[in-house]
């Protein structure tokens, strides 16, 4: 923060229904986690779209860069056992 009057930025993740993953809904500024959660509820679930909300300080998120995609993910390429082609799916199993 450049000055003491600016509120930190929070990233908001909303889960729309039980069983689904949280997805990034947007960002907002708030003085603390409780206010960020309340503001996120008011801003991103006005029409009862969510069953759960996460708010995370933007400053604490660490992410890989899309520019470094190839060198970052290359180590996974030498692990073919992670692909489902090596396994047989029993009959009667509809969803895996």
URTACOR-V458183 format. One record per residue. N is the residue number from 1. RES is the residue in three letters. SS is DSSP state (alpha for helix, beta for strand, coil for the rest). NEAR is the number of other ideal C-beta (glycine too) atoms within 8 Angstrom. D_LAST is the distance of its C-alpha to the last C-alpha in whole Angstrom. Layout:
# URTACOR-V458183
{{N RES SS NEAR D_LAST} {N RES SS NEAR D_LAST}}
This chain:
# URTACOR-V458183
{{1 UNK coil 5 45} {2 UNK coil 3 49} {3 UNK coil 5 51} {4 UNK coil 4 50} {5 UNK coil 3 50} {6 UNK coil 8 47} {7 UNK coil 6 44} {8 UNK beta 11 41} {9 UNK beta 10 38} {10 UNK beta 15 35} {11 UNK beta 12 31} {12 UNK beta 16 29} {13 UNK beta 12 26} {14 UNK beta 15 25} {15 UNK beta 13 21} {16 UNK coil 8 22} {17 UNK coil 6 20} {18 UNK coil 5 18} {19 UNK coil 3 14} {20 UNK coil 6 15} {21 UNK coil 4 16} {22 UNK coil 7 20} {23 UNK beta 8 22} {24 UNK beta 6 25} {25 UNK beta 8 28} {26 UNK beta 8 31} {27 UNK beta 8 34} {28 UNK beta 11 37} {29 UNK beta 8 40} {30 UNK beta 12 40} {31 UNK coil 5 43} {32 UNK coil 6 40} {33 UNK alpha 9 37} {34 UNK alpha 6 38} {35 UNK alpha 9 39} {36 UNK alpha 13 36} {37 UNK alpha 10 34} {38 UNK alpha 8 36} {39 UNK alpha 10 37} {40 UNK alpha 16 33} {41 UNK alpha 10 33} {42 UNK alpha 7 36} {43 UNK alpha 10 35} {44 UNK alpha 12 31} {45 UNK coil 12 31} {46 UNK coil 6 34} {47 UNK coil 4 32} {48 UNK coil 4 30} {49 UNK coil 8 27} {50 UNK coil 11 26} {51 UNK coil 6 25} {52 UNK beta 7 25} {53 UNK beta 13 27} {54 UNK beta 8 27} {55 UNK beta 12 30} {56 UNK beta 9 31} {57 UNK beta 10 34} {58 UNK alpha 10 34} {59 UNK alpha 6 36} {60 UNK alpha 6 34} {61 UNK coil 8 31} {62 UNK coil 3 31} {63 UNK coil 4 29} {64 UNK coil 6 29} {65 UNK coil 7 31} {66 UNK alpha 5 29} {67 UNK alpha 4 32} {68 UNK alpha 8 31} {69 UNK alpha 9 28} {70 UNK alpha 6 28} {71 UNK alpha 6 30} {72 UNK alpha 8 28} {73 UNK alpha 8 25} {74 UNK alpha 7 26} {75 UNK alpha 6 26} {76 UNK alpha 7 22} {77 UNK alpha 6 22} {78 UNK alpha 5 24} {79 UNK coil 7 21} {80 UNK alpha 7 19} {81 UNK alpha 5 17} {82 UNK alpha 5 15} {83 UNK coil 6 13} {84 UNK alpha 5 10} {85 UNK alpha 5 13} {86 UNK alpha 6 15} {87 UNK coil 5 12} {88 UNK coil 3 12} {89 UNK coil 6 9} {90 UNK coil 5 11} {91 UNK coil 4 12} {92 UNK coil 4 11} {93 UNK coil 7 7} {94 UNK coil 3 7} {95 UNK coil 3 4} {96 UNK coil 4 0}}
